[in-house]
Structures are given as C-alpha cells and as structure tokens.
C-alpha cells in the first residue's frame, strides 16, 4: 500500500491503467477456462480471453500516448501485465505441446536478462526508454501464435511445430537485438565516464 500512496488518484484511475488492471484480472480467468476446457467451444472461450487481453494491451498504450495519459504507475504495471500474461500462456501450453518447453526456456532467459540489464543500467543512472520496435513485433507474433494454439488445440503436430518455430525465431531475434541495445548503452556510458 505504501507503493500505491506515491501515485495520485488520477494516476491510479486513469483509463490506460484501468485497462491494465483488467489485463491482470483476465489472467486467472484464462487459466481456469483453458485448464478446464474439453470441448472446442471451451477452447474458443479461452482464446477470446487472450484476444481481449491483447486488445486491452493495445488500447491502454494507444490511449496513454494519444491523450497524454502516460503515468509512472502505467510504466510500472504495463510491462508486468504483459510478462505475466505471456508467462501464463507459455506455462499452460507446455503441458499440451512438446516443444513449447524451448519457448519457455528462451522466454525465461530473455526476461532474466532484461531484468538484470535493466537493474545494471538503473544503477548507472539510466534506463531503456520503453519497448523497442523489435520487441513490439515479437510480442505481436507471440500473441498471434498463442491465440491460434489456444483456440485450435487439435492442429497437426507439423503446424504447431512451425508456429512455435516462427514464434521462437521472433523471440530470439528480439532477445539478440535487446542484448545489442544494452551493450551499446553500456559502452556509451563507459565513454562518457572516461571523459
């Protein structure tokens, strides 16, 4: 509660942040629907929740930028909602799809790197300004693939493997580009410190 006291009521209840809260609430709803699903229509309901989550993600960012409603709280909770949603999707799909474990390992490695690199940069007095274009593309591909895998669990093994390969390729590319971004930031800071 002390953390929340740092933010004004306007920040706490801005439209983008309310949409972000909705995304947090959709995570357990999705998990329950997907885990209990047996019939095709039940999988489609779980997929609809994933779609709704992706839509609120797009809308909260669009509204925040378009109407100048970007808040410090939003900068904190938006990426958290993203990562928790993505993690919940991967974790439930690991049970159904054999090679999803590779995506899980890649996803966890990337998040750990971003967390550690972000903390190192913060200690040096700087940070990465928002998600980069390649991160946004990777996230879009991730959601599209996960939406298909959730909605149609009866797809052939070949199709699911191709979809996971595409998702993994974009995730890996994003990971490598973020590594380059942080290495460049680190070297720029070193040059400034040496002057």
N, C-alpha and C positions, 0 to 999 in steps of 0.2 A: 504493500500500500504506500510506503514511503516513495517508491519509484514513481507511482502514478501522481503523487502530490506535486511533482516537478512540472506537470503539464496542466495547462488551463482547461476549463470545461469546454471551451471552443475547440481545443485540440482533441480532447477525449471524444467529443461527439461530432466531429466533422464527418461529412458524408463518406470520404475515402476511408477513414478509419472504421466507421460503422461497417462498411463493405468488407474490410479486413477482419473484423470480429466475426462476421458471417462466415468467412472462409474457415476460421478456426472451428466454428460450430459444425461446419459441413464435414469435417474430418471424421469424427466418431459416427456420424450418420452414414457416410460412405462405408466405413469399415464394417458396421453392423449389417448394412444391406448386402455388401459383397460377400461377407463370410457366410451369411445365411442363404444366399442365392442358390437356387437349384434349377429353376425354370428360366428359359431365355428372357422372358419379360422382367424377371427379377434382376438379371444382369444389366438389362437396359436401364432399369431404375437407378442402379449403382452408377452406371455410365452417365446418366443425366445429372447426378450429383457432381461428378467430375467436371462435366461441361459447365454446370452452374458455378463451380469453384473457379474454373478458368475464366469465365465471363466476369465474375466479380473482381478477379485479379486484374483483368484488362481495364475494367471500368474504374476501379479505385485509382490506378495510375493515370488514366486519361483525365479523370475529373480533377485529381490533385494538381496536375500540370496545367490543364486548360483553364481552371478557375483559381489558380494560385492558392491552392489549399494544401500545399506540401507542409508537413509538420515534422518535428523531430521524433514524435511518437510514431508517426507513419513510417519514417525511415528505419525505425527500430523493429516494428512489428510486421511490416510488409514482407521483408525477406524471410523472417521467421515463419510466417504463414506459408510462404512458398515452399520452404525446405521441409516443413512438417507434412504438407500435402504430398510433395514428391516422395518423401520417405514412406508415408503410409501406402502410397500406390505400389512402390517397389516391394515393400515388405509383404503385402498380401499376394502379390503376383509371383513372388519367389516360390511359393508353395505350388503354384499351378504350372509354371514354366521353368524347365530345367536350366536354361542358360541365363535366366534373369539374375542369378547369383553374381554373374560377371558384371552386370549393370550395377548391382548393389555395391560390389567392391569398388568399382570406379566412382560411383556417386559418393560413397563414404570418404574415399581418398581425396576427392575433389573438395568436399565440404571441409574436411580437416585442414587441407592446405589453405583454403580461403580464410578459414578461421585464424590459423596460426600466422599467415602472412598479413592478414588484416590487423592482428594484435601487434605484430612487429612494427608495422607502419604507424599505428596509433602511438606507440611508444616513441617513435621518431617525430611525432607531431604532424603527421599527415595521414590521409586515407584515400582510398579509391572512390571517386565520385560516381556512385550509382553503378547499376549493371551496364556492361558494355553491349554493343550490338550483337556480338557473337554469343554472349550469354543469353540474350533475349531470343535469338534464333534457336539456340539449343533447347531452351525452355519450351518454345512453341512446338518444336519437333517432339520433345519428350511428352507433352500433354496429348498431342495428336496420336502418337503411338499407344500410349497408355489408355486413351479413350477407346481405341479400337480393340485392344486386348481385353479390356474390362467388358465392353459391350458384346463382343463375339468370342467367348472362350473356346468355342468349338472350331476355330480356324485350324487349318492343317499345320503341322509342325514346321514345314518349309516356310510358310508365310509368316508364322510367328517368329521364326529364326531370322528371316530377312528384316522384319520390322524392328526386332531387338538390335540387329546389326546396324541398321540405319540410326537408331536412337543412340547406340553406343558410340558410333563414329562421330556424331554431332557433339555428344557429351565429351568425348576425348579431345576433339578439336577445340572446344570451348575451354577445357582444362588446360591444354597446352598454351593457348593464347592468353589465359589469365596468368599462367606462370611467367610468360614473357612480359606481360604488363607489370607484374610485381617486381621482376628482376630489373626492368628498365627504371621503375620508380626508385628502387634501392640504389642503383648506380647513379641516378640523377642526384639523389640526396647525398651520396658519398662525395660527389664532385662539388656540391655546394658546401659541405662541411670542410672540405680540403682548402677552400678559398679563404 
